Amino acid sequence: MSPLTVILTIGVYFAILVAVGRLASRNADNATFFTGGRRMPWLLVGVAMIGASISGVTFISVPGMVAAKGYAYLQMVLGFIVGYFVIAVVLVPVFYKRRLVSIYGYLRQRFGNGAYRSGAWLFFVSKLTGASVRFFVVCAVLQLLVCAPVGIPFEVNVLLTIALIWLYTASAGVKALIWTDLIKSLCLILSVVLCIAYIAFNCGLEIAEIPAAVVSHPTFRIWHFDDPMAGSYFWKQFIAGIFMAVATNGLDQDMMQRNLACRDSAESRKNMIFSGVMQFFIIALFLVLGTMLLIFVERSGLTLPEKSDEYFGFVATHSSMPAVIGVLFVVGLVSAAYSAAGSALTSLTTSFTIDILDAEKRCGDNTRKMAGIRLRVHALMSLLMAAVIIIFHYLSTDDAISAVYTVASYTYGPILGLFLYGLFTRFSVDDRYVPLVCVAAPVVSWAIQWGLESAFGYQTGFELLLLNAFVTACGLHLLSIKKSVAYVEESV
C-alpha cells in the first residue's frame, strides 16, 4: 500500500471531521464544550458511545492478542456489561442530581477538597497515560505506512497528528465528539465486517463458512475455568471486568462527559445500557477478525511480525491483498484513533480547567476569561499527550491493550475506592490526608501483587484494580471521623 493512498485516505476522513466539528461549533459556548448543552438525544449518544469505547488500541491490539490469548478477553467484556448496568443504576442518577460538569465535583461535596483534588489528579494521570498509549499504536502504524518511507521522524509524525486532532476539538468540545463518535462507530463496524469478508474471500471461504472456520481454529477458546492461579481464569476476568467498566467509564470524565450531555438521567441510563450490551458484539467481531488474520497467514505460509499489535496492519497492507483492504484498515484505524484522542483531549481540558485550576470560581460570569483559559489548557494537554506518546515509543515492550489496563489498575483503583467509600458508607474522613492514601494505595497494591506471585505463584491480572480500590477504602476508613455524614445517596 503506497504512502500516497494512506495520506489521501486520512485527508478525506480528517476533512469530514473538521466539517463536523465546525457545524457542531456553531453558536458554541463553554457549556457546549463541557456538557454539549445537555440536549443530545440518548440514542445518538448511545451509538456514539460504541465508537467511544473502541480506541486505536482495540482496533490494532485486540485482533493481534488472539494468537496468544484466544477469546479470553470476552470473559472480561461480559463483566463490562454488568458494569454498565451498575453505572446506569448507581452513578448516573447521582451525577445528574448534582448537576455536575466534572464528576469529581462529587468528591468535594462528599469529603472535601483533598479528595476532590486527588480524584482530579488521578484522572489526569490515568487519562493522559492511557490515551497516549492508545494513540501511540496509531502513530506507530502511520510511521510504518507513511512517515518512514518518506523519511519523516516519529516525533514529527506525533506532533502533526496531535495538531490535526486539536484543530477539530478546540471549539465545540463534547458536542463535536458525539457527532464524530457516531461517524467513527459506523466506519469501524463497516471496516471490520468488510475486512473479515475480504480476508475470507482471499482464503477461499464463503461467507457462510466463516463461523465454522473460526470455531474450529485452535484460537477459539473463550472460557477458562481450569486454573484459578492464572490471569485468564474466568471469575478473575469477569469480576475485574465489572469494576474496570465502572472505573474506566463511570468514574472517567472522558466517558461520562458524553453521558452528561443527555437531556436527563433517564435518557442517560438508556444510552449507557444500550452501549454496554452492543460493546460485547463489537469486541467479538474484532476477535473473529483476529482468527481470520491467522487463517490467512497460515494458508499463505507467511511469517508473522514479532509484535502482535502489528498483525492486522501486516495482513491488511500485504501485497497479496486487494488495495481496498488497506484502505479499510486505514479508515478504521484513523476513525478509532482520532475520535479517541480528541475525546481524551476534551476531557483532560475539562477536568484540568474545572477541577485543578478551579476556573469556574476564578472566572465567575466572565465567559471570555473562561474561554481563554480553556483554549490555553487545551493546547497544553495536546503538547503533554505528544510528549507521553514519544516517551512510550522508546519504552514499550508489551501489547498495548495489556499496558492500558495495567496502568488503569493502578491509577483508577484509588478513584474507584474513593467513590465506593463515598456512596456506600456514612462516614466522613479527615480530608487532609486523603491524597496520601491515594498515593500509598498503588504502592501497597504493587507490594501485595509481588508477594502473592513470589510466595504462591499467583498471577494477579486485572483484578489488581479491585485490590487497589480495597486498599484505598481501608485507608479512608482509618481516616474516618466519629460523626457520620447526614446522608447516603438516594439512588444507592
C-alpha positions as CSV (number, residue, x, y, z in Angstrom):
1,M,0.0,0.0,0.0
2,S,1.6,3.3,-1.0
3,P,2.1,6.2,1.4
4,L,0.1,8.4,-1.0
5,T,-3.0,6.2,-0.6
6,V,-2.7,6.4,3.1
7,I,-2.3,10.2,3.1
8,L,-5.3,10.6,0.8
9,T,-7.5,8.3,3.0
10,I,-6.5,10.2,6.1
11,G,-7.0,13.6,4.4
12,V,-10.6,12.7,3.3
13,Y,-11.5,11.4,6.8
14,F,-10.0,14.4,8.5
15,A,-11.8,16.8,6.2
16,I,-15.1,15.1,7.3
17,L,-14.1,15.6,11.0
18,V,-13.3,19.2,10.5
19,A,-16.6,19.8,8.7
20,V,-18.5,18.1,11.5
21,G,-16.5,20.0,14.2
22,R,-17.3,23.3,12.5
23,L,-21.0,22.5,12.2
24,A,-21.1,21.5,15.9
25,S,-19.3,24.6,17.0
26,R,-21.9,27.0,15.6
27,N,-23.1,29.2,18.5
28,A,-20.8,27.1,20.8
29,D,-20.0,28.4,24.2
30,N,-18.4,26.9,27.4
31,A,-21.5,24.9,28.2
32,T,-21.4,23.4,24.7
33,F,-17.7,22.4,25.2
34,F,-18.1,20.9,28.6
35,T,-21.6,19.2,28.5
36,G,-23.0,19.7,25.0
37,G,-25.7,21.9,26.5
38,R,-27.3,18.8,27.9
39,R,-29.6,18.5,24.8
40,M,-28.2,15.4,23.0
41,P,-30.7,12.5,22.2
42,W,-29.9,9.3,24.1
43,L,-29.8,7.0,21.0
44,L,-27.4,9.3,19.2
45,V,-25.1,9.3,22.3
46,G,-25.6,5.5,22.7
47,V,-24.4,4.8,19.1
48,A,-21.6,7.3,19.6
49,M,-20.6,5.6,22.8
50,I,-20.0,2.3,20.9
51,G,-17.3,4.0,19.0
52,A,-16.0,6.0,22.0
53,S,-15.2,2.8,23.8
54,I,-13.2,1.5,20.9
55,S,-9.8,3.1,20.5
56,G,-6.9,2.6,18.1
57,V,-5.6,0.1,20.6
58,T,-8.8,-2.0,20.3
59,F,-8.6,-1.8,16.6
60,I,-5.0,-2.9,16.4
61,S,-4.3,-4.9,19.6
62,V,-7.5,-7.0,20.1
63,P,-7.2,-8.9,16.8
64,G,-3.5,-9.4,17.5
65,M,-4.0,-10.8,21.0
66,V,-6.0,-13.7,19.6
67,A,-2.8,-15.6,18.7
68,A,-1.6,-15.8,22.4
69,K,-4.8,-15.4,24.4
70,G,-7.6,-16.7,22.2
71,Y,-11.0,-15.3,23.1
72,A,-10.4,-15.0,26.8
73,Y,-11.0,-11.2,26.6
74,L,-14.7,-11.9,26.1
75,Q,-14.9,-13.0,29.7
76,M,-13.9,-9.6,30.8
77,V,-16.2,-7.9,28.3
78,L,-19.1,-9.9,29.8
79,G,-18.2,-8.2,33.1
80,F,-18.2,-4.8,31.2
81,I,-21.9,-5.3,30.5
82,V,-22.7,-5.8,34.2
83,G,-20.5,-2.8,35.0
84,Y,-22.5,-0.6,32.6
85,F,-25.7,-1.6,34.3
86,V,-24.2,-0.6,37.7
87,I,-23.2,2.8,36.2
88,A,-26.7,3.4,34.9
89,V,-28.4,2.5,38.1
90,V,-26.0,3.9,40.7
91,L,-23.8,6.6,39.3
92,V,-25.8,8.4,36.5
93,P,-28.6,9.5,38.9
94,V,-26.1,10.9,41.4
95,F,-24.3,12.9,38.8
96,Y,-27.5,14.3,37.2
97,K,-29.0,15.1,40.6
98,R,-26.0,17.2,41.5
99,R,-25.8,18.9,38.0
100,L,-22.0,18.2,37.8
101,V,-19.9,19.4,35.0
102,S,-16.9,17.4,36.2
103,I,-17.9,14.2,38.0
104,Y,-15.1,14.7,40.5
105,G,-17.0,17.5,42.0
106,Y,-18.9,14.8,43.9
107,L,-15.8,14.1,45.9
108,R,-15.6,17.7,47.1
109,Q,-19.2,17.7,48.1
110,R,-18.9,14.3,49.9
111,F,-15.4,14.6,51.5
112,G,-13.7,17.9,50.8
113,N,-11.0,19.5,48.7
114,G,-8.3,16.9,49.4
115,A,-10.4,14.1,48.0
116,Y,-11.6,16.3,45.1
117,R,-8.1,17.2,44.1
118,S,-6.9,13.6,44.5
119,G,-9.6,12.3,42.2
120,A,-8.9,15.0,39.6
121,W,-5.2,14.4,39.6
122,L,-5.6,10.7,39.4
123,F,-7.9,11.1,36.4
124,F,-5.4,13.4,34.8
125,V,-2.5,10.9,35.1
126,S,-4.8,8.0,34.1
127,K,-6.3,9.6,31.0
128,L,-3.0,11.2,29.9
129,T,-1.1,8.0,30.1
130,G,-3.9,5.7,28.9
131,A,-4.9,7.9,25.9
132,S,-1.3,8.4,24.9
133,V,-0.6,4.6,24.9
134,R,-3.7,4.1,22.8
135,F,-2.7,6.8,20.3
136,F,0.9,5.6,20.3
137,V,-0.3,2.4,18.4
138,V,-1.8,4.6,15.7
139,C,1.2,6.8,15.3
140,A,3.4,3.7,15.1
141,V,1.3,2.3,12.2
142,L,1.3,5.6,10.4
143,Q,5.1,5.8,10.8
144,L,5.4,2.3,9.2
145,L,3.0,3.0,6.3
146,V,3.6,6.7,5.6
147,C,6.3,8.6,7.5
148,A,9.2,6.1,7.5
149,P,9.1,5.6,3.7
150,V,9.4,9.4,3.1
151,G,11.9,10.0,5.9
152,I,9.7,11.8,8.5
153,P,10.9,11.2,12.1
154,F,8.4,9.6,14.6
155,E,8.4,12.8,16.7
156,V,7.3,14.9,13.8
157,N,4.6,12.3,12.9
158,V,3.2,12.6,16.5
159,L,3.2,16.4,16.6
160,L,1.5,16.7,13.2
161,T,-1.2,14.1,14.1
162,I,-1.9,15.7,17.5
163,A,-2.1,19.1,15.8
164,L,-4.8,17.8,13.5
165,I,-6.9,16.5,16.4
166,W,-6.5,19.8,18.3
167,L,-8.0,21.6,15.3
168,Y,-11.4,20.0,15.3
169,T,-11.9,19.7,19.1
170,A,-10.7,23.2,20.2
171,S,-14.1,24.9,19.8
172,A,-17.1,22.5,20.0
173,G,-15.8,20.0,22.6
174,V,-18.3,17.3,23.7
175,K,-20.9,18.2,21.0
176,A,-18.3,17.7,18.2
177,L,-17.1,14.5,19.9
178,I,-20.6,12.9,20.0
179,W,-21.1,13.5,16.3
180,T,-17.6,12.4,15.3
181,D,-18.0,9.3,17.5
182,L,-21.2,8.5,15.6
183,I,-19.2,8.6,12.3
184,K,-16.4,6.6,14.0
185,S,-18.8,3.9,15.1
186,L,-20.2,3.4,11.6
187,C,-16.8,3.4,10.0
188,L,-15.4,0.9,12.5
189,I,-18.2,-1.6,12.2
190,L,-18.2,-1.3,8.4
191,S,-14.4,-1.6,8.1
192,V,-14.1,-4.7,10.4
193,V,-17.0,-6.5,8.7
194,L,-15.7,-5.9,5.2
195,C,-12.1,-6.8,6.2
196,I,-13.4,-10.2,7.5
197,A,-15.3,-10.7,4.3
198,Y,-12.4,-9.8,2.0
199,I,-9.9,-12.0,4.0
200,A,-12.3,-14.9,3.9
201,F,-12.6,-14.5,0.1
202,N,-8.8,-14.5,-0.2
203,C,-8.7,-17.7,1.8
204,G,-11.2,-19.3,-0.5
205,L,-14.0,-19.2,2.1
206,E,-17.6,-18.4,1.5
207,I,-19.4,-16.0,3.9
208,A,-21.4,-18.9,5.3
209,E,-18.2,-20.9,6.0
210,I,-16.7,-18.2,8.3
211,P,-18.3,-19.3,11.6
212,A,-17.2,-22.9,11.1
213,A,-13.7,-21.9,10.2
214,V,-13.4,-19.7,13.3
215,V,-14.9,-22.2,15.7
216,S,-12.6,-25.0,14.5
217,H,-9.5,-22.9,14.8
218,P,-7.2,-23.6,17.8
219,T,-7.5,-20.0,19.0
220,F,-11.2,-20.3,19.6
221,R,-11.3,-20.7,23.3
222,I,-13.4,-18.4,25.4
223,W,-13.9,-19.9,28.9
224,H,-11.0,-20.5,31.3
225,F,-12.3,-22.3,34.5
226,D,-9.4,-24.8,34.9
227,D,-6.6,-22.7,36.7
228,P,-7.6,-20.2,39.4
229,M,-4.0,-19.1,39.7
230,A,-3.8,-18.0,36.0
231,G,-4.6,-14.4,35.0
232,S,-7.1,-15.7,32.4
233,Y,-9.3,-17.5,35.0
234,F,-13.0,-16.8,34.3
235,W,-14.1,-15.3,37.6
236,K,-11.0,-13.1,37.9
237,Q,-11.6,-11.7,34.4
238,F,-15.4,-11.4,34.8
239,I,-15.4,-9.6,38.2
240,A,-12.4,-7.4,37.2
241,G,-14.4,-6.5,34.0
242,I,-17.3,-5.3,36.1
243,F,-15.2,-3.0,38.2
244,M,-12.9,-2.0,35.3
245,A,-16.1,-0.8,33.4
246,V,-17.3,1.2,36.5
247,A,-13.8,2.7,37.0
248,T,-12.8,3.5,33.4
249,N,-16.3,4.5,32.2
250,G,-18.5,5.5,35.1
251,L,-15.7,7.3,37.0
252,D,-13.9,8.6,34.0
253,Q,-14.6,12.2,33.0
254,D,-13.9,11.4,29.4
255,M,-16.7,8.8,29.1
256,M,-19.2,10.4,31.5
257,Q,-18.9,13.8,29.8
258,R,-20.8,12.3,26.9
259,N,-23.5,10.8,29.1
260,L,-23.9,14.1,30.9
261,A,-24.8,15.6,27.5
262,C,-28.2,13.7,27.5
263,R,-31.3,15.6,28.4
264,D,-31.9,13.9,31.8
265,S,-30.9,10.9,34.0
266,A,-33.4,8.5,32.4
267,E,-32.1,9.1,28.9
268,S,-28.5,8.8,30.0
269,R,-29.3,5.4,31.6
270,K,-30.8,4.1,28.4
271,N,-27.7,5.2,26.5
272,M,-25.4,3.5,29.0
273,I,-27.2,0.1,28.9
274,F,-27.5,0.1,25.1
275,S,-23.8,0.9,24.5
276,G,-22.7,-1.7,27.2
277,V,-24.6,-4.5,25.5
278,M,-23.5,-3.5,22.0
279,Q,-19.9,-3.4,23.0
280,F,-19.8,-7.2,23.5
281,F,-20.8,-7.9,19.9
282,I,-18.3,-5.3,18.6
283,I,-15.4,-6.8,20.5
284,A,-16.4,-10.3,19.4
285,L,-16.2,-9.0,15.8
286,F,-12.6,-7.9,16.4
287,L,-11.7,-11.3,17.8
288,V,-13.2,-13.0,14.8
289,L,-11.1,-10.7,12.6
290,G,-8.0,-11.9,14.6
291,T,-8.7,-15.5,13.8
292,M,-9.2,-14.7,10.2
293,L,-5.9,-12.9,10.1
294,L,-4.2,-16.1,11.4
295,I,-6.0,-18.3,9.0
296,F,-4.8,-16.1,6.1
297,V,-1.2,-16.2,7.4
298,E,-1.2,-20.0,7.9
299,R,-2.6,-20.7,4.4
300,S,-0.3,-18.2,2.7
301,G,2.9,-19.5,4.5
302,L,3.8,-16.1,5.8
303,T,5.8,-15.2,8.9
304,L,4.1,-13.0,11.4
305,P,5.8,-9.9,12.9
306,E,7.2,-10.2,16.4
307,K,4.7,-7.8,18.0
308,S,1.1,-8.9,18.0
309,D,0.0,-5.3,17.6
310,E,1.4,-5.4,14.0
311,Y,-0.5,-8.4,12.8
312,F,-3.6,-6.6,11.4
313,G,-1.5,-3.9,9.6
314,F,0.8,-6.6,8.2
315,V,-2.0,-8.6,6.6
316,A,-4.1,-5.6,5.6
317,T,-1.3,-4.0,3.6
318,H,0.3,-7.2,2.3
319,S,0.9,-7.3,-1.5
320,S,-1.4,-10.3,-1.9
321,M,-4.4,-8.4,-0.5
322,P,-6.5,-6.0,-2.7
323,A,-5.9,-2.3,-2.1
324,V,-9.4,-1.9,-0.7
325,I,-8.4,-3.9,2.5
326,G,-5.6,-1.5,3.1
327,V,-7.9,1.5,2.7
328,L,-10.5,-0.1,5.0
329,F,-7.7,-0.7,7.6
330,V,-6.6,2.9,7.5
331,V,-10.2,4.2,7.7
332,G,-10.9,2.0,10.7
333,L,-7.7,2.9,12.4
334,V,-7.9,6.7,12.0
335,S,-11.6,6.7,12.8
336,A,-10.9,4.9,16.1
337,A,-7.8,6.9,16.9
338,Y,-8.7,10.5,16.0
339,S,-12.0,10.3,17.9
340,A,-10.5,8.7,20.9
341,A,-7.6,11.1,21.1
342,G,-9.9,14.1,20.6
343,S,-12.2,12.8,23.3
344,A,-9.2,12.5,25.7
345,L,-8.0,16.0,25.0
346,T,-11.5,17.4,25.6
347,S,-12.0,15.5,28.9
348,L,-8.5,16.4,30.1
349,T,-9.2,20.1,29.3
350,T,-12.5,20.0,31.2
351,S,-11.1,18.3,34.3
352,F,-7.9,20.4,34.4
353,T,-9.9,23.6,33.9
354,I,-12.7,22.9,36.3
355,D,-11.1,20.7,38.9
356,I,-7.5,21.6,39.1
357,L,-7.5,25.3,38.1
358,D,-10.9,25.9,39.6
359,A,-11.7,28.2,36.7
360,E,-15.4,28.4,37.4
361,K,-14.7,30.1,40.8
362,R,-11.9,32.2,39.4
363,C,-13.8,33.4,36.3
364,G,-17.4,33.7,37.7
365,D,-19.6,35.0,35.0
366,N,-16.7,36.1,32.8
367,T,-17.2,33.7,29.9
368,R,-14.5,35.3,27.8
369,K,-11.9,34.7,30.5
370,M,-13.1,31.1,31.0
371,A,-12.8,30.5,27.2
372,G,-9.3,31.9,27.2
373,I,-8.2,29.6,30.0
374,R,-9.9,26.6,28.3
375,L,-8.1,27.2,25.0
376,R,-4.7,27.5,26.6
377,V,-5.3,24.4,28.6
378,H,-6.4,22.5,25.5
379,A,-3.2,23.4,23.8
380,L,-1.1,22.4,26.8
381,M,-2.9,19.0,27.0
382,S,-2.1,18.4,23.3
383,L,1.6,19.0,23.9
384,L,1.7,16.8,27.0
385,M,0.0,13.9,25.1
386,A,2.5,14.2,22.3
387,A,5.4,14.1,24.8
388,V,4.0,10.9,26.6
389,I,3.5,9.2,23.2
390,I,7.1,9.8,22.2
391,I,8.4,8.6,25.6
392,F,6.2,5.4,25.3
393,H,7.7,4.8,21.8
394,Y,11.1,4.3,23.4
395,L,9.9,2.2,26.4
396,S,7.1,-0.1,25.1
397,T,7.5,-3.9,25.1
398,D,4.1,-5.4,25.9
399,D,1.0,-5.5,23.7
400,A,-0.7,-2.1,24.1
401,I,-4.1,-3.4,25.4
402,S,-2.4,-5.0,28.4
403,A,-0.4,-1.9,29.0
404,V,-3.5,0.3,29.0
405,Y,-5.3,-1.9,31.6
406,T,-2.3,-2.3,33.8
407,V,-1.9,1.5,34.0
408,A,-5.7,1.8,34.7
409,S,-5.5,-0.8,37.5
410,Y,-3.0,1.4,39.4
411,T,-4.5,4.9,38.6
412,Y,-8.2,4.2,38.6
413,G,-8.1,2.0,41.7
414,P,-7.9,4.9,44.2
415,I,-10.7,6.7,42.2
416,L,-12.9,3.6,42.5
417,G,-12.1,3.3,46.2
418,L,-13.0,7.0,46.8
419,F,-16.4,6.7,45.1
420,L,-17.3,3.4,46.6
421,Y,-16.5,4.6,50.1
422,G,-18.5,7.8,49.5
423,L,-21.5,6.1,48.0
424,F,-21.8,3.1,50.3
425,T,-20.8,4.4,53.8
426,R,-22.0,7.2,56.0
427,F,-18.5,8.1,57.3
428,S,-16.7,11.3,56.8
429,V,-12.9,11.4,56.7
430,D,-10.1,13.6,57.7
431,D,-9.8,15.1,54.2
432,R,-6.2,16.5,54.7
433,Y,-4.7,13.0,54.5
434,V,-6.7,11.6,51.6
435,P,-4.0,12.5,49.0
436,L,-1.5,10.4,51.0
437,V,-3.9,7.4,50.9
438,C,-4.3,7.7,47.2
439,V,-0.6,7.7,46.6
440,A,0.1,4.9,49.1
441,A,-2.6,2.6,47.8
442,P,-1.0,1.7,44.4
443,V,2.4,1.2,46.2
444,V,0.8,-1.2,48.7
445,S,-1.1,-3.0,46.0
446,W,2.1,-3.5,43.9
447,A,3.8,-5.0,47.0
448,I,0.9,-7.4,47.6
449,Q,0.9,-8.4,43.9
450,W,4.6,-9.1,44.0
451,G,4.3,-11.0,47.3
452,L,1.5,-13.2,46.0
453,E,3.4,-14.2,42.9
454,S,6.7,-14.7,44.8
455,A,5.2,-16.8,47.6
456,F,2.4,-18.7,45.9
457,G,2.8,-18.3,42.1
458,Y,-0.5,-16.4,42.0
459,Q,-0.7,-14.2,38.9
460,T,-2.6,-11.0,39.7
461,G,-4.4,-9.9,36.5
462,F,-6.8,-7.1,36.0
463,E,-8.3,-7.8,39.5
464,L,-5.4,-5.6,40.6
465,L,-7.9,-2.7,40.2
466,L,-10.1,-4.3,42.9
467,L,-7.1,-4.7,45.3
468,N,-6.1,-1.1,44.7
469,A,-9.7,0.1,45.4
470,F,-9.9,-2.1,48.6
471,V,-6.6,-0.7,49.9
472,T,-7.8,2.8,49.3
473,A,-11.1,2.2,51.1
474,C,-9.3,0.7,54.1
475,G,-7.0,3.8,54.2
476,L,-10.1,6.1,54.1
477,H,-11.6,4.1,56.9
478,L,-8.5,4.7,59.0
479,L,-9.1,8.4,58.4
480,S,-12.8,8.2,59.3
481,I,-14.1,10.5,62.0
482,K,-16.7,9.5,64.5
483,K,-19.5,11.6,63.3
484,S,-21.0,10.3,60.0
485,V,-22.3,12.4,57.2
486,A,-26.0,13.1,57.3
487,Y,-27.0,11.4,54.1
488,V,-26.4,8.5,51.8
489,E,-27.2,8.9,48.1
490,E,-30.9,8.2,47.5
491,S,-30.1,6.1,44.4
492,V,-27.9,3.6,46.2
